[in-house]
Amino acid sequence: MSPSEHDIYEEHVLDHYEDPYHRGLLEQATHSDEGKNPLCGDVIHIDLKLSEDGKIVEAWFDGEGCVISQASASMLVEQMEGKTLEELKEFSADEMLALFGPKLTPNRQKCCLLSWRILQSAVHSPVNDSGDGDPDDDGPQFGGPSLSEES
């Protein structure tokens, strides 16, 4: 049985889409990543602020795309704040789909899992130390600071 469009737009999904949790850029981000779903063009950017002991102090997202991609990103950053890196790494794709709620077709699951995939890679993508939060800044990139953060 295929999920109906009505089920996908349950109240909690629309709440996260219309009034997202922590949407925008995080100026004090320590880690950041962005990705897109080439099939539909959804784009998600995730900024994280990690503490010295590896906890997610703040998580923010920005992007554009369908209701599913944007609402699931909002749900995910809200769910992950306060979690440890270990808890984040253990948070599975199936758990992400369960967090979203409505049953999705395989193509729509890709929309839902985009933010989960970006979050998993963001913890391995430290922002440079120049303070401007732009990882594409001129100058060489090096992993020095991230080693102590991930130990």
Residue pairs with C-beta under 8 A, 6 or more apart in sequence:
2 105
3 102
3 103
3 104
3 105
3 108
7 102
7 103
8 67
8 68
8 102
8 104
8 108
9 67
9 102
10 101
10 102
12 101
13 67
13 68
13 71
13 100
13 101
13 102
14 67
14 71
16 70
16 71
16 72
16 74
16 75
17 67
17 70
17 71
17 74
20 61
20 70
20 71
20 73
20 74
21 74
21 75
21 77
21 78
22 58
22 59
22 60
22 61
22 74
22 77
22 78
22 81
23 60
23 61
23 62
23 74
24 60
24 62
25 45
25 47
25 60
25 62
25 133
26 47
26 48
26 49
26 58
26 59
26 60
26 133
27 133
28 49
28 58
28 133
29 47
29 48
29 49
29 60
29 127
29 133
30 48
30 49
30 50
30 126
30 127
30 149
31 47
31 48
31 49
31 50
31 122
31 123
31 124
31 125
31 126
31 127
32 45
32 46
32 47
32 48
32 122
32 125
32 127
32 133
32 135
33 45
33 46
33 118
33 119
33 121
33 122
33 125
34 43
34 44
34 45
34 46
34 63
34 118
35 43
35 44
35 114
35 117
35 118
35 121
36 42
36 43
36 44
36 114
37 43
37 65
37 69
37 110
37 111
37 114
39 107
39 110
40 65
40 66
40 69
40 110
40 111
41 65
42 63
42 64
42 65
42 66
42 69
42 70
42 111
42 114
43 63
43 64
43 65
44 61
44 62
44 63
44 65
44 69
44 73
44 114
44 115
44 118
45 61
45 62
45 63
45 118
46 59
46 60
46 61
46 73
46 77
46 115
46 118
46 119
46 122
47 58
47 59
47 60
47 61
47 62
47 122
47 133
48 56
48 58
48 59
48 60
48 119
48 122
48 123
49 56
49 57
49 58
49 59
50 56
50 57
50 85
50 123
50 149
51 57
52 148
52 149
54 84
54 85
54 86
54 149
54 150
55 82
55 83
55 84
55 85
56 80
56 81
56 82
56 83
56 84
56 85
56 88
57 81
58 81
59 76
59 77
59 78
59 80
59 81
59 119
60 77
61 73
61 74
61 76
61 77
61 115
63 69
63 70
63 73
64 70
65 111
65 114
66 111
68 100
68 104
68 108
68 111
68 112
69 111
69 112
69 114
69 115
71 100
72 96
72 99
72 100
72 111
72 112
72 113
72 114
72 115
72 116
73 114
73 115
75 99
75 100
76 96
76 99
76 115
76 116
76 119
77 115
77 119
79 91
79 99
80 88
80 91
80 119
83 91
85 123
85 150
88 119
88 120
88 123
89 120
89 123
91 116
93 113
93 116
96 112
96 113
96 116
97 104
97 109
97 112
97 113
100 112
104 111
104 112
123 150
124 146
124 150
125 135
126 143
126 145
126 146
126 149
127 133
127 135
128 134
128 135
128 137
128 139
128 141
129 145
130 137
130 139
135 141
